[in-house]
């Protein structure tokens, strides 16, 4: 049956992979990754502490992330159209 509590590495991986919504999908370049200090001190996080971490993390929501990308693409599109308009106007006033 076994313990289904995630390890510290699994928790860190979930954060790094964007599945918790805490950051973008990119490895964390931390000098001391999650759990390292506690393990070095001889007190690694207990199963109860790791379960509390899982329960307290935010969850990434698809529609919210999609909305952010749409907003970004909209801004880029408007900037492109504005630059194109300024270029055409500059050519017409020569």
C-alpha positions as MATLAB code, in Angstrom:
seq = 'XXXXXXXXXXXXXXXXXXXXXXXXXXXXXXXXXXXXXXXXXXXXXXXXXXXXXXXXXXXXXXXXXXXXXXXXXXXXXXXXXXXXXXXXXXXXXX';
ca = [
       0.000    0.000    0.000;
       2.785    2.473    0.824;
       2.946    6.145    1.566;
       1.465    8.382   -1.160;
       2.961   11.535    0.335;
       5.146   13.246   -2.273;
       8.839   13.573   -1.588;
      10.543   16.962   -1.397;
      11.898   16.376   -4.913;
       8.387   15.667   -6.212;
       7.072   18.846   -4.575;
       9.903   20.903   -6.116;
       9.308   19.278   -9.513;
       5.591   20.125   -9.361;
       6.438   23.765   -8.662;
       9.056   23.883  -11.433;
       6.700   22.310  -13.990;
       4.046   25.027  -13.526;
       1.441   22.530  -12.284;
       0.933   24.479   -9.044;
       0.570   27.880  -10.696;
       3.337   29.336   -8.539;
       5.795   30.028  -11.357;
       6.473   29.475  -15.033;
       7.624   26.156  -16.436;
      11.362   26.519  -15.862;
      13.784   24.879  -13.413;
      14.501   26.877  -10.284;
      18.166   27.905  -10.163;
      18.109   28.079   -6.348;
      21.420   27.543   -4.599;
      19.604   25.564   -1.901;
      16.499   23.926   -3.400;
      13.339   23.236   -1.420;
      14.042   21.002    1.563;
      17.840   21.161    1.350;
      18.349   23.254    4.492;
      16.077   21.088    6.611;
      17.676   17.871    5.376;
      21.183   19.235    5.999;
      20.158   20.079    9.554;
      19.076   16.470   10.071;
      15.391   17.387   10.168;
      13.874   16.535    6.765;
      10.220   17.476    6.309;
       7.897   14.897    7.824;
       5.126   13.233    5.825;
       2.615   15.429    7.652;
       4.506   18.592    6.670;
       4.732   17.477    3.037;
       0.999   16.673    2.998;
       0.281   20.142    4.429;
       2.379   21.644    1.616;
       0.365   19.746   -0.995;
      -2.933   20.903    0.506;
      -1.855   24.547    0.773;
      -0.447   25.010   -2.752;
      -2.389   26.905   -5.356;
      -3.531   25.023   -8.429;
      -2.831   26.254  -11.927;
      -6.014   27.056  -13.757;
      -6.059   26.668  -17.513;
      -8.526   29.418  -18.474;
      -6.722   31.992  -16.331;
      -3.385   31.200  -17.965;
      -4.988   31.248  -21.423;
      -6.451   34.670  -20.689;
      -2.972   35.972  -19.819;
      -1.563   34.673  -23.101;
      -4.460   36.218  -25.034;
      -3.822   39.552  -23.325;
      -0.119   39.346  -24.204;
      -0.811   38.455  -27.848;
      -3.332   41.283  -28.066;
      -0.773   43.796  -26.832;
       1.853   42.513  -29.263;
      -0.671   42.705  -32.103;
      -1.651   46.267  -31.229;
       2.010   47.309  -31.029;
       2.632   45.764  -34.452;
      -0.337   47.583  -35.999;
       0.750   50.859  -34.385;
       4.304   50.512  -35.710;
       2.989   49.607  -39.153;
       0.713   52.658  -39.107;
       3.559   54.960  -38.091;
       5.718   53.499  -40.885;
       3.029   53.996  -43.512;
       2.382   57.538  -42.267;
       6.125   58.320  -42.445;
       6.264   57.048  -46.036;
       3.225   59.110  -47.025;
       4.625   62.357  -45.608;
       7.969   62.176  -47.443;
];
